[in-house]
Amino acid sequence: MNRELSFTLIELLIVIGILAVLATVAVVTLNPLELIKQSRDSNRMADLATLNKALAVYQSSGQTNLGTVNTIYVSIPSNQTNCSDLGLPTPPYGWTYVCVTSSTLRNINGTGWIPLNFTLVSYGAPLEKLPVDPINATSTYNYYEYIPGGSWKVLAVLESDKYQSKARLDGGTASQAFEAGTDMSLGSPVFPSGWVKVPGNGAFGTSDFWVMKYDAKCVQGSNNTPLNSPDSGYHTYYDSSAPCTSANGKYIASTPDGYPITYISHNTALTYCQSLGAHLLTNDEYMTIARNAEQVSGNWSGGALGSGYMYSGHNDNVPAYALTADLNDSNGYAGETNQGGNQRRTLTLSNGSVVWDFAGNVWQHVQRSVNNAGDLTTTMALPARSDGAANWNWGQYGSSLTPYISAWSADVAQANVGPSNTSWNSNQGVGRVYTYGTGANQGTTVFFRGGLWSDGSVAGAFALNLVWGAASASSGVGFRCAR
């Protein structure tokens, strides 16, 4: 008798299941989205290397016109010469963008997005056409920039995890951008210089975003010098006496040099960030950064999550003033007398981004939003402490130390402001909460977070101070922006 051989339904289902598992493993292992980003980044780095060589050939052939100083030439086409229709980050005082139309964008005869006539090279143009970014859009900040000034620099923001180290170690000032040129310091401290990318967190409703790597500083527009004056007396910039505005020839920037801007109200901080085409860091964004840093073992003294304490930055009052940062991220104890302890001023994120002075140095204005009552509300139900005292005082996150936060409110829920481990307290370096002991509602209360140079164990990545109103200002409270 002849029998036909075939698979049973169960066998087919088993095979399909195995294939599905293998396909899932392959997708997770290979991460096709990351591979696509890596491919685009490879193109970017190759394009900038080509441009750098072409610019060197152009200059060596005797050409001296490199373009207009204090100008950022952009690879995105626009019908407006100043690129005003593109939604680019607001340029700092004294700086301008220049764009060309799509019809001439890639020309090498001086009408392209780089305004140099490469056809003047006597032994032949070093380029057939100008390269542009693979995405070339403002929505993701992926476009090329050319900055002249007696020499030149070209840069491109990288997007893959693999090549972030290339951006950080290229010798330039933009830690998330790949830079090439004859003067890597060229340009003002404008985005993306001094900004880092933060991985989003669905629990806080955030997608990937950018944040100032350093506390916001004030820069003199005429020479792009970060300012140390007027000094509040604590090495912070006294903004109330000399507002950092374009009307005064100054602009806001994220730079390691200069004194952190303080004596600034919550509402003024909101306005300053808006002047950059950005916004004041929200609590949801703040928590995205803090929870990400919390999960990176290198941010813990014991080298593992929850082991020892989380580094909390400059908070020991030695010296008794704010510290400037350092361009070198490996020098996390810059300016500190306590070398090797909890005073390390840098926190590293899962994508390799490094943020300075997030948990100490000066407090930071932070918007209440989405997961907490928004900034437009004028009262807040405060969390109560275990001592129930009718006064303001510091409370611990975890209940093993007293007084601790015994009753979180809907406006200030522990999950929206605290560490992932509800038992952690100041012994783990996460900081404390300043609140009214009975939890009574208080008028016009805003968030500020992080810690001051003199706060000791109060300071930390999750420290939260609830006592201030929107108009309050002091020498120890600054801000940083996000976009």
KOLVEXDREN-849556 format. One record per residue (C-alpha): residue in three letters; x, z, y. Coordinates in steps of 0.2 Angstrom, whole numbers. Each point is the difference from the previous one (the first is absolute). Last residue first. Layout:
REM KOLVEXDREN-849556
ALA / X / Z / Y
...
***
This chain:
REM KOLVEXDREN-849556
ARG / 69 / 119 / 352
ALA / 6 / 17 / 2
CYS / 6 / 11 / 15
ARG / 10 / 16 / 1
PHE / -3 / 16 / 10
GLY / 7 / 14 / 10
VAL / -3 / 19 / 1
GLY / 14 / 13 / 4
SER / 1 / -1 / 19
SER / -18 / 2 / 2
ALA / -17 / -8 / 3
SER / -18 / 4 / -1
ALA / -14 / -13 / 5
ALA / -7 / -3 / -17
GLY / -1 / 18 / -4
TRP / 12 / 10 / -11
VAL / -2 / 14 / -13
LEU / -1 / -10 / -16
ASN / 18 / -1 / -6
LEU / 3 / -8 / -17
ALA / 16 / 1 / -11
PHE / -1 / -12 / -14
ALA / 18 / -8 / 1
GLY / 7 / 17 / 5
ALA / 2 / 13 / 14
VAL / -7 / 18 / -2
SER / 15 / 4 / -10
GLY / 11 / 0 / 16
ASP / -9 / -5 / 16
SER / 14 / -1 / 12
TRP / 4 / -19 / 0
LEU / -19 / -3 / -1
GLY / -11 / -6 / -14
GLY / -9 / -14 / -9
ARG / -18 / -2 / 7
PHE / -12 / 0 / 15
PHE / -18 / -2 / -2
VAL / -13 / 2 / 14
THR / -12 / 14 / 5
THR / -12 / -4 / 15
GLY / -10 / 16 / -3
GLN / 3 / 13 / -15
ASN / -12 / 3 / -14
ALA / 3 / 17 / -8
GLY / 11 / 0 / -16
THR / 1 / 19 / 0
GLY / 19 / 0 / 1
TYR / 2 / -14 / 13
THR / 12 / -13 / -6
TYR / 18 / -4 / -1
VAL / 3 / -8 / -17
ARG / 17 / 2 / -9
GLY / 15 / -11 / -6
VAL / 4 / -10 / -16
GLY / 17 / 9 / -2
GLN / -4 / 5 / -18
ASN / 1 / 18 / 5
SER / -11 / -5 / 14
ASN / -15 / -2 / -12
TRP / -3 / -10 / -16
SER / -15 / 6 / -11
THR / -12 / -15 / 6
ASN / 12 / -13 / -8
SER / -4 / -16 / 9
PRO / 6 / 6 / 17
GLY / -12 / 4 / 14
VAL / -9 / -9 / 14
ASN / -14 / -10 / -8
ALA / -1 / 9 / -17
GLN / -1 / 17 / 9
ALA / -15 / -5 / 10
VAL / 1 / 1 / 19
ASP / -17 / -6 / 7
ALA / -9 / 6 / -16
SER / 8 / 17 / 1
TRP / 12 / 8 / -11
ALA / -3 / 18 / -4
SER / 14 / 12 / -6
ILE / 15 / -7 / 9
TYR / 14 / 12 / -3
PRO / 5 / 16 / 8
THR / 9 / 4 / -11
LEU / 11 / -8 / -13
SER / -6 / -5 / -18
SER / -15 / -9 / 7
GLY / 8 / -17 / 3
TYR / -3 / -8 / 17
GLN / 7 / 14 / 10
GLY / -8 / 6 / 17
TRP / 7 / 2 / 17
ASN / -9 / 9 / 14
TRP / -13 / -1 / 13
ASN / -12 / 15 / 2
ALA / -16 / 7 / -7
ALA / 8 / 5 / -16
GLY / -8 / -6 / -17
ASP / 16 / 6 / -9
SER / -2 / -14 / -13
ARG / 0 / -13 / 13
ALA / -14 / -11 / 6
PRO / 0 / -19 / 1
LEU / -6 / -6 / 17
ALA / -17 / -8 / 4
MET / 5 / -12 / 13
THR / -7 / -4 / 18
THR / 2 / -14 / 12
THR / -3 / -15 / -11
LEU / 7 / -16 / 6
ASP / 17 / 3 / -9
GLY / -9 / -2 / -17
ALA / -5 / 13 / -12
ASN / 11 / -1 / -15
ASN / 1 / -13 / -14
VAL / -4 / -14 / 13
SER / 11 / 6 / 14
ARG / 8 / 14 / 9
GLN / 15 / -8 / 10
VAL / 17 / 8 / -2
HIS / 11 / 7 / 14
GLN / 17 / 4 / -7
TRP / 9 / 17 / 1
VAL / 18 / -1 / 4
ASN / 16 / 2 / -11
GLY / -8 / 2 / -17
ALA / -10 / -8 / -14
PHE / 0 / -19 / 5
ASP / 17 / 2 / 8
TRP / 7 / -17 / -6
VAL / -9 / -12 / -12
VAL / 9 / -10 / -13
SER / -8 / -15 / -9
GLY / 6 / -2 / -18
ASN / -17 / -6 / -7
SER / -4 / 18 / -7
LEU / 3 / 8 / 17
THR / 16 / 9 / 5
LEU / -1 / 15 / 12
THR / 14 / 4 / 12
ARG / 4 / 15 / 11
ARG / 9 / 11 / -13
GLN / -2 / 17 / 6
ASN / -5 / 7 / -17
GLY / 18 / 3 / -4
GLY / 15 / -10 / -2
GLN / 7 / 1 / 18
ASN / -8 / 14 / 10
THR / 9 / -3 / 17
GLU / -10 / -16 / 2
GLY / 4 / -14 / 12
ALA / -2 / -13 / -13
TYR / -5 / 7 / -16
GLY / -8 / -16 / -7
ASN / 16 / -9 / 2
SER / -5 / -12 / -14
ASP / -12 / -9 / 11
ASN / 14 / -6 / 12
LEU / -8 / -4 / 17
ASP / 0 / 18 / 4
ALA / -14 / 11 / 8
THR / 0 / 10 / 16
LEU / -3 / 19 / -2
ALA / -13 / 11 / 8
TYR / 5 / 17 / 7
ALA / 6 / 18 / -6
PRO / 15 / -6 / -10
VAL / -2 / 8 / -11
ASN / -18 / 4 / 2
ASP / -3 / -1 / -19
ASN / -13 / -14 / 0
HIS / 10 / -17 / -1
GLY / -7 / -8 / -16
SER / -12 / 5 / -13
TYR / 8 / -5 / -17
MET / -12 / 4 / -14
TYR / 4 / 16 / -9
GLY / 7 / 4 / -17
SER / -7 / -11 / -14
GLY / -17 / -6 / 4
LEU / 4 / -18 / -4
ALA / 18 / -1 / -6
GLY / 17 / 1 / 8
GLY / 0 / 18 / 3
SER / 1 / -1 / 19
TRP / -15 / -12 / 0
ASN / -1 / -16 / 10
GLY / 10 / -9 / -13
SER / -14 / 3 / -13
VAL / -12 / -12 / 10
GLN / -18 / 6 / -3
GLU / -1 / 11 / 16
ALA / 6 / -15 / 10
ASN / -15 / -10 / -5
ARG / -12 / 15 / 3
ALA / 8 / 2 / 18
ILE / 0 / -19 / 4
THR / -18 / -2 / -5
MET / -5 / 16 / 8
TYR / 7 / -6 / 17
GLU / -10 / -16 / -3
ASP / -16 / 9 / -3
ASN / 4 / 12 / 14
THR / 1 / -15 / 12
LEU / 17 / -5 / 8
LEU / -4 / -5 / 18
HIS / -4 / -19 / 1
ALA / 10 / -16 / 2
GLY / 0 / -15 / 12
LEU / 14 / 9 / 9
SER / -11 / 6 / 15
GLN / -12 / 7 / -13
CYS / 14 / 12 / -6
TYR / 1 / 6 / 18
THR / -19 / 2 / 2
LEU / -2 / 11 / -15
ALA / 15 / 11 / 5
THR / -8 / 2 / 17
ASN / -16 / 6 / -8
HIS / 10 / 13 / -11
SER / 9 / 6 / 16
ILE / 18 / -3 / 3
TYR / 13 / 13 / 5
THR / 11 / -8 / -14
ILE / 9 / -16 / -3
PRO / 14 / 2 / -12
TYR / 17 / -1 / 8
GLY / 11 / -15 / -1
ASP / 8 / -9 / -15
PRO / -7 / -2 / -17
THR / -12 / -14 / 6
SER / -19 / -2 / -1
ALA / -5 / -7 / 17
ILE / -11 / 3 / 15
TYR / 3 / -9 / 16
LYS / 7 / 2 / 18
GLY / 0 / -9 / 16
ASN / -11 / 13 / 9
ALA / -15 / -11 / -1
SER / 5 / -4 / -18
THR / -4 / 18 / -4
CYS / 10 / 15 / -6
PRO / -7 / 13 / 12
ALA / 13 / 9 / 10
SER / -5 / 18 / 4
SER / -14 / 1 / -14
ASP / 12 / -9 / -12
TYR / 13 / 14 / -1
TYR / 12 / -8 / -13
THR / 6 / 13 / -13
HIS / 17 / 8 / -1
TYR / -8 / 18 / 2
GLY / 1 / 2 / 19
SER / -14 / -13 / 3
ASP / 14 / -13 / 3
PRO / -4 / -14 / 13
SER / 10 / -8 / -7
ASN / 7 / -4 / -17
LEU / -6 / -18 / 0
PRO / 2 / -14 / -12
THR / 10 / -14 / 8
ASN / -8 / -17 / 0
ASN / 10 / -5 / 16
SER / -14 / -4 / 13
GLY / -14 / 6 / -11
GLN / 5 / 18 / -2
VAL / -5 / 7 / -17
CYS / -12 / 15 / -3
LYS / 0 / 6 / -18
ALA / -13 / 2 / -14
ASP / 6 / 11 / -14
TYR / 9 / -11 / -13
LYS / -4 / -12 / -14
MET / -16 / -6 / 10
VAL / -13 / -4 / -12
TRP / -5 / -17 / -9
PHE / -15 / -2 / -12
ASP / -4 / -3 / -18
SER / -19 / 3 / -3
THR / -8 / 16 / 4
GLY / -16 / 8 / -5
PHE / 7 / 17 / -3
ALA / -2 / 1 / -19
GLY / 4 / -19 / 0
ASN / 17 / 3 / 5
GLY / 11 / -13 / 9
PRO / 18 / -3 / -1
VAL / 9 / 4 / 16
LYS / 11 / -13 / 9
VAL / 13 / 6 / 12
TRP / 2 / -2 / 19
GLY / 16 / 2 / 10
SER / 2 / -18 / 4
PRO / -15 / -9 / -6
PHE / -6 / 2 / 14
VAL / 10 / 2 / 16
PRO / 16 / 10 / 2
SER / 6 / -14 / 12
GLY / 10 / -15 / -7
LEU / 18 / -3 / -5
SER / 8 / 14 / -10
MET / 4 / -12 / -15
ASP / 11 / -11 / 12
THR / 7 / -15 / -9
GLY / -15 / -4 / -10
ALA / -10 / 5 / -15
GLU / -15 / 12 / -3
PHE / -11 / 4 / -14
ALA / -14 / 11 / 6
GLN / -7 / 17 / -7
SER / 14 / 11 / 8
ALA / 1 / -10 / 16
THR / 16 / 5 / 9
GLY / 12 / -12 / -9
GLY / 14 / 4 / -11
ASP / -7 / -9 / -15
LEU / -2 / 16 / -10
ARG / -18 / 4 / 3
ALA / -7 / -18 / -2
LYS / 10 / -3 / -16
SER / -6 / 17 / -6
GLN / -18 / -6 / 2
TYR / 4 / -15 / -11
LYS / -8 / 6 / -16
ASP / -16 / 8 / 8
SER / -6 / -16 / 6
GLU / -6 / -4 / 18
LEU / 15 / -4 / 11
VAL / -2 / -2 / 19
ALA / 11 / -14 / 7
LEU / 14 / 0 / 12
VAL / 11 / -11 / 11
LYS / 14 / 7 / 11
TRP / 10 / -8 / 14
SER / 15 / 0 / 11
GLY / 1 / -1 / 19
GLY / -18 / 8 / -1
PRO / -11 / -9 / -12
ILE / -14 / 6 / -11
TYR / -8 / -11 / -13
GLU / -15 / 7 / -10
TYR / -7 / -6 / -17
TYR / -18 / 4 / -6
ASN / -8 / 12 / -12
TYR / -8 / 13 / 11
THR / -14 / 1 / -13
SER / -14 / -5 / 12
THR / 12 / -9 / 11
ALA / 2 / -15 / -11
ASN / 14 / -11 / -6
ILE / -3 / 2 / -19
PRO / 15 / -9 / -7
ASP / 10 / 3 / 17
VAL / 5 / -15 / 9
PRO / 16 / -11 / -2
LEU / 6 / -11 / 15
LYS / 2 / -18 / -5
GLU / 14 / -12 / -6
LEU / 13 / 13 / 4
PRO / 19 / 0 / 3
ALA / -2 / -15 / 12
GLY / 15 / -12 / -1
TYR / 18 / 0 / 5
SER / -3 / 0 / 19
VAL / -13 / 15 / -1
LEU / -12 / -5 / 14
THR / -13 / -3 / -14
PHE / -2 / 19 / -1
ASN / -9 / 1 / 16
LEU / -4 / 18 / 1
PRO / -17 / 8 / 5
ILE / -4 / 8 / -17
TRP / -18 / -3 / -2
GLY / 3 / -19 / 1
THR / 2 / -10 / 16
GLY / 18 / 2 / 1
ASN / 4 / -16 / -11
ILE / -1 / 9 / -17
ASN / -19 / -2 / -1
ARG / -9 / 12 / -12
LEU / -14 / 6 / 12
THR / -2 / -16 / 10
SER / -18 / -5 / -6
SER / -5 / 18 / -4
THR / 2 / 5 / 18
VAL / 14 / 11 / 7
CYS / 2 / 19 / 2
VAL / 10 / 11 / 11
TYR / -2 / 19 / 1
THR / 5 / 11 / 15
TRP / 10 / 15 / 4
GLY / 1 / 10 / 16
TYR / -11 / 15 / -6
PRO / -2 / 0 / -19
PRO / -9 / -14 / -9
THR / -17 / 3 / -7
PRO / -1 / -3 / -18
LEU / -6 / -18 / -3
GLY / -18 / -4 / 1
LEU / 2 / -19 / -1
ASP / -9 / -6 / 16
SER / 13 / 7 / 12
CYS / 14 / -10 / -7
ASN / 9 / -1 / 17
THR / 0 / -19 / -1
GLN / -18 / 0 / -5
ASN / -7 / -13 / -12
SER / 9 / 9 / -14
PRO / 11 / -4 / -15
ILE / 8 / 15 / -9
SER / 19 / 0 / -1
VAL / 2 / 12 / 14
TYR / 13 / 0 / 14
ILE / 3 / 18 / 7
THR / 7 / 0 / 18
ASN / 10 / 13 / 9
VAL / 13 / -13 / 2
THR / -5 / -19 / 2
GLY / 7 / -12 / -13
LEU / 17 / -4 / -8
ASN / 7 / -12 / 13
THR / 19 / 0 / -4
GLN / 2 / -15 / -10
GLY / 19 / -4 / -4
SER / -1 / -6 / -18
SER / 3 / 18 / -5
GLN / -16 / 6 / 7
TYR / -11 / -13 / -10
VAL / 10 / 3 / -16
ALA / -3 / 19 / 2
LEU / -18 / -3 / 3
ALA / -1 / -11 / -15
LYS / 8 / 13 / -11
ASN / -12 / 14 / 6
LEU / -15 / -12 / -3
THR / 5 / -3 / -18
ALA / 3 / 19 / -3
LEU / -17 / 3 / 8
ASP / -8 / -13 / -12
ALA / 8 / 7 / -15
MET / -5 / 17 / 4
ARG / -18 / -6 / 3
ASN / -1 / -10 / -16
SER / 6 / 15 / -10
ASP / -13 / 10 / 8
ARG / -14 / -13 / -5
SER / 6 / 1 / -18
GLN / 0 / 19 / 0
LYS / -17 / 0 / 7
ILE / -6 / -11 / -14
LEU / 9 / 11 / -13
GLU / -9 / 15 / 8
LEU / -17 / -8 / -2
PRO / 5 / -5 / -18
ASN / 3 / 18 / -6
LEU / 11 / -5 / -15
THR / -2 / 17 / -9
VAL / -18 / 3 / 5
VAL / -5 / -18 / -3
ALA / 9 / -1 / -17
VAL / -7 / 16 / -6
THR / -18 / -6 / 5
ALA / 3 / -17 / -9
LEU / 7 / 10 / -16
VAL / -16 / 11 / 0
ALA / -11 / -15 / 2
LEU / 9 / -9 / -14
ILE / -2 / 15 / -11
GLY / -19 / 1 / 4
ILE / -2 / -19 / -4
VAL / 9 / 2 / -16
ILE / -11 / 15 / -5
LEU / -16 / -9 / 5
LEU / 5 / -15 / -10
GLU / 3 / 11 / -15
ILE / -17 / 9 / 2
LEU / -9 / -17 / 1
THR / 8 / -6 / -16
PHE / 14 / -13 / 0
SER / -1 / -15 / -11
LEU / 6 / -8 / -17
GLU / -12 / -12 / -8
ARG / -2 / 3 / -19
ASN / 1 / -14 / -13
MET / -6 / 4 / -18
***
